[in-house]
Amino acid sequence: MKKLVHIFLVVFSLSALVGCATPSGKSVGEAIDDSAIVAKANVEIFNDPELKVLRVNVDSYRGVVTLSGRVDSKEQEKRAMEIVQKVKGVSEVRSTLVVSPN
């Protein structure tokens, strides 16, 4: 929880730089939005009892989230995608998750 509070404080303190561009070509505002999306998605995945023990990596570029890593079933992949799609600011969820049963 403290991590989320810290991220939001950084977001607000950098709001004056919204028009500036980062090396990735995103504005600072877009980079901050993507960081917030990643943080929220990670929290939601961790809070799900079925997914929290898995290794799911989350990346976001301009609101398009890519999930990578390993899951045990297609159902877990679908669950992860559904959870992340509900995060505010997510426009699309893509999966490169590998299904590898135990």
C-alpha positions in Angstrom: 0.0 0.0 0.0 2.8 2.4 0.8 4.3 1.7 -2.6 1.0 2.8 -4.3 0.9 6.0 -2.2 4.5 6.8 -3.2 3.7 6.3 -6.8 0.7 8.6 -6.6 2.8 11.3 -4.9 5.3 11.0 -7.7 2.5 11.3 -10.3 1.2 14.5 -8.8 4.7 16.1 -8.2 5.6 15.5 -11.9 2.3 16.8 -13.3 4.0 20.0 -14.3 6.2 18.0 -16.8 3.3 16.5 -18.7 4.2 18.1 -22.0 7.8 16.9 -22.0 8.9 13.8 -23.9 10.8 10.8 -22.5 13.4 8.8 -24.5 10.7 6.2 -25.4 8.7 8.9 -27.2 6.0 9.0 -24.6 5.2 12.2 -22.8 6.0 12.3 -19.1 2.3 12.2 -18.4 2.0 9.0 -20.5 5.0 7.5 -18.7 3.4 8.2 -15.4 0.1 6.8 -16.5 1.8 3.6 -17.6 3.6 3.4 -14.3 0.4 3.7 -12.4 -1.3 1.1 -14.6 1.6 -1.4 -14.0 1.5 -0.7 -10.2 -2.3 -1.2 -10.0 -2.3 -4.3 -12.3 0.4 -5.9 -10.1 -1.6 -5.2 -7.0 -4.7 -6.7 -8.5 -2.9 -9.8 -9.7 -1.3 -10.2 -6.3 -4.6 -9.8 -4.5 -6.2 -12.6 -6.5 -5.7 -15.9 -4.6 -5.4 -17.9 -7.8 -2.8 -15.7 -9.4 -0.7 -14.3 -6.6 1.7 -17.3 -6.5 2.4 -17.1 -10.2 5.1 -15.2 -12.0 3.2 -12.7 -14.2 5.1 -9.7 -15.5 3.2 -6.6 -16.4 4.3 -3.9 -18.9 2.3 -1.0 -20.3 2.9 1.3 -23.3 0.3 4.1 -23.7 -2.4 2.0 -21.9 -1.8 -1.2 -23.8 -0.8 -3.8 -21.3 1.3 -6.8 -22.1 1.4 -9.8 -19.7 4.3 -12.1 -19.8 5.7 -15.0 -17.7 4.2 -18.4 -16.9 0.8 -19.6 -15.8 -0.5 -23.1 -15.1 -3.6 -23.1 -17.3 -5.4 -21.2 -20.0 -8.0 -20.3 -17.3 -5.3 -18.5 -15.3 -4.2 -16.6 -18.4 -7.8 -15.6 -19.0 -8.3 -14.6 -15.4 -5.1 -12.4 -15.4 -6.3 -10.7 -18.6 -9.8 -10.0 -17.2 -8.4 -8.6 -14.0 -5.9 -6.3 -15.8 -8.6 -5.1 -18.3 -10.6 -3.7 -15.4 -7.7 -1.4 -14.3 -8.4 2.2 -14.9 -6.5 3.5 -18.0 -6.0 0.1 -19.7 -7.2 0.3 -23.3 -6.1 -3.2 -24.3 -4.5 -6.3 -22.8 -2.1 -8.6 -24.7 -0.7 -11.8 -23.5 2.6 -13.5 -24.2 2.0 -15.8 -21.2 3.3 -19.3 -21.5 0.9 -22.0 -20.3 3.0 -24.6 -18.5 1.2 -27.0 -16.2 3.0 -28.0 -13.0 
